[in-house]
Amino acid sequence: MSSDSTPRVFQLKLNPLTGNSEWVIIEDGNKEEETLKSSSSALLATTSYLDMLNDNARNRAFREAIDKTITKPCHVLDIGAGTGLLSMMAARAMGTCDDSKKGMVTACESYLPMVKLMRKVLHVNGMGKNVNFFNKRSDELQVGVDIPSRADVLVSEILDSELLGEGLIPTLQHAHDKLLVDNPLTVPYRATTYGQLVESTFLWKLHDLSNNEEEASDSIRLVPPSLDTILGVKTQQHPMHCDAISKEINLLSEPFKIFEFDFWKRPDSQGDSKVLIKATNDGRVHAVVSWWVLQLDSEGTIFYSTAPGWITSPIATYTGNWCDHWKQCVWFIPGEGIPISKGEEVHLHAVHSDTSVSYNLATQATEIREGGDSHLTLSPERIAIYGDRKWRSCMLTALKNLLRERVHPLCVVVDDSVFLSLLIAHLSKTSNVIALFPGLRERGVQYLKAVADANGFTADRVEVFQKKKYLTLHDTKQKKVDLLIGEPYYYGNDGMLPWQNFRFWKERAMLDSVLAEDVLVMPCKAMLKACAMSLPDLWKSRRCLSKIEDFDHSIVNNTLGACGDLPEPQEGPLLPFFIWQCGETKELSETFTIMEFDFSKSIGPCYGKAQVEFTEQGMCHGFVLWIDWVMDAKNSVVLTTGPDERYWKQGVKLLSQPVAVGVRGSNTGSCCSTLIEATFDPSSGELFVKHVLS
């Protein structure tokens, strides 16, 4: 039985090559297979749904708790039902009770593509008549209109890595006010957040640009001494797989409890917690690492934890299975952190709102309080890149090389690089500089005005082009562009695949009418690089689904972009990941080049291939792809974004099934080589990769 109130929705899809968002129509009709596919990969393929459904520990914990909680016919409400897994668990639990016909399950899911999948999953499992589902937010449900009575039991999993970010508190508040009986049963029963003080140079570099750029040789100050809040990371908890840096972390305290949230009673919108922490080591507190523990049953026998691997508490022990949908969180301590000595007391004041948690720390000698977000906020990885001396040195060398070839140049910074805008104005007093700042817009204007004087030039030296149309000769006062430069970096595109920064190339073509015949372009070309790798944890999290706690989910594999035996011609999508955070990894081949992209020419279709020999024995789960940016025509400055560079995401193409590989002549009977082919589509910015193992 279904009660869908929204037959059609419109979803924004970003075209990475134009920066424009395009509406995709999703209809609830017979053409659902065609509607769900907006391109070669499904709309849902880049979400965490598949990874979550492959989390066996999570699925088992919810099934055990639901079986234990639902012992008689009742009304169960499932909020954020997804594929309907928890709803089916609840219906099955009631099916084992006497007089189960008196029970009912209500599922609500606001996202239409998921509702369409839920309908299919329920049908395949013969549960279509057991679950009454609504394509609505839970705060749109009304007792007496949509459902006949308040629910006796709530089952829900609307949790993110921070716990609160998906709206857990307002959702529970409305449910208790409008949809649930007094003192309802709930699964989960309770969630508790924990934290630990850590020292980590890597984490420090992800947020403290001011101190990290002091030793750069280019004299540029992105964060001048008197403007320490002009540029920084967003003041929030940042999800991260902290196990990947466990060997670089100095633990400065024991784990401590921060907040406790009971699902079975109405939560408060605001709350605070004061914790007295005793330092267990000498060091400098750079961050608070946090995680949460779910108690799924009221008796306290079933738990699920997102704790890092170094935690050994009986109820918060690491689950042992790597997954990407829930990570730990990192809260950065401003500046260089707080120095502490073993045995010293640290006062932590934690505050939560409806959707987030923040911290203030103090010792007897030092107090650190957050001053709010910076004027311009960038991702932690972008902050680290801008503070990296090697990266800045490469940019400085490449730009100096360009300037030697031009006198009084007109330079256009085509992307959102505030660094290159400052650098060109600082290096060349005779150049005219136009920054397009397609993402930053007015924020970029205000930023440059604020920092220009500290970088040795007046703010009018850099003109920010703010018209919606492309640059014309009228805008350049009839002067042709001599230098067209970019990192390339586009504000807000940090989660994109590496080649989706080819917006730089697309915009180079759109500016063709204003470019000089001998225009110099930086970067001048890009190389698509790849490496065969063993990625067992990542592959397991993206593998095809079969039965989850005895409920068939195979019908969702194609839509969710699973790797496995998909129907022809469907293939799993290319997805962006920080490879260094993907659990167990091993390189099985040398790095190889598949194709090159020449930015001196207009953007067009590209094709390349490479024959690759395996250099290590092991199980190959896929190929990791990235871009090396060649900044100058002499190939003297090349910036790689490969797996060893932790500030960039790589693209991953997973195999349908892992393949045993080995070195040629080793007599192992394993695959020894592979042919990789790739095609780039300039209209969509998509890269299509095929392989033939031999």
Disulfide bonds with the S-S distance in Angstrom:
none
